[in-house]
């Protein structure tokens, strides 16, 4: 039994001639060597011969500084009776970050010798098509092709524009020789009254509200958080001091604006939980910053003065607020807050308040904090798509509010999003 076991083990052992080892070629790197060719589409027959050509360079290699064969700019080319093959522009990009080796195995010694080789990706050209010129494309054909692409991949606004052009297209088939010219002139100069859909699309694009998703299924998706607070500013906000504060008074002292009942009450409510919601705390800090910015930019705008007043706010946040909610007049270096920019600041702020309040905000408290008329604040909330109503029993239960809270009207945001319809004034 011992002898049989020994013989089986010997059969599993490999002879020296069966072992494989690798070695790099000892030929000079500048010596001509093998070339790898890749044919992504059409492949030639095995009998097709190819030649290698060295490309001209601005700085030719000297006798003392010869380039390695794999680094020499070159191309390979071959042909059959019907097709020409040659190196394509993808050759250089295909070799970036990669190195290719060709191995030759010697069965007698068991050594596989490796040699670096350049890779060429070959393209082809049909000889019979070389002299053919592409068919001329008319302006009308280009417009039709562009309209087809717009109907398939365009936005809603682009599709509306395409349909308006189709409705106002003029038949110029009887005007031979000038059809293309007339088509261009008609599309450029014809003015038409906008349809209801176009008027709605134009109104939506000019609303002074944050960027929104009209097709959102949940209120939280209508105005995404980072549409009001850009990600760099969000990352710059720190809540560590608020988390380590000893009580509510210390936390309020850390806020950029300390005299807001709405912010102070919500901040205190957030810390009643054993594990406060960090996202809510960050939103409250940013809202407080926006209120302080609103107060600081009421008249003159001085960046250094604002930064000094809001010393606890990161500079990236101050710069972001100045760039998004102020303007610089042409020929002037002084920033100013226009009525449009002021409205944008408030609607961005109120959209964040809706996130904090689970999309049912008491507007009267905010109006008092901002020293604004409640009717104006309600109008801005309506511009966001809110309805000013009392909460239903289901809303009170969802928000965890007592029945007494149902007597207060709130700005409520629900889906589907509906903006207020513009009123048409009738002439008397």
SULDALIN-V956385 format. One record per helix or strand of 2 or more residues. SS is the DSSP state (2 for helix, 1 for strand). FROM is the first residue (numbers start at 1). LEN is the number of residues. If there is no record, write none. Layout:
{{SS;FROM;LEN} {SS;FROM;LEN}}
This chain:
{{2;2;11} {2;16;3} {1;21;4} {1;35;5} {1;50;5} {2;69;3} {1;74;6} {1;83;5} {2;90;6} {1;101;6} {1;111;6} {1;118;9} {2;127;3} {2;139;15} {2;156;12} {2;179;11} {2;196;10} {2;219;4} {2;225;4} {2;231;6} {2;240;5} {2;248;7} {2;261;10} {2;278;19} {2;303;7} {2;315;11} {1;327;2} {1;335;2} {2;339;18} {1;360;2} {2;363;8} {2;374;10} {1;387;4} {2;393;7} {2;403;5} {1;409;4}}
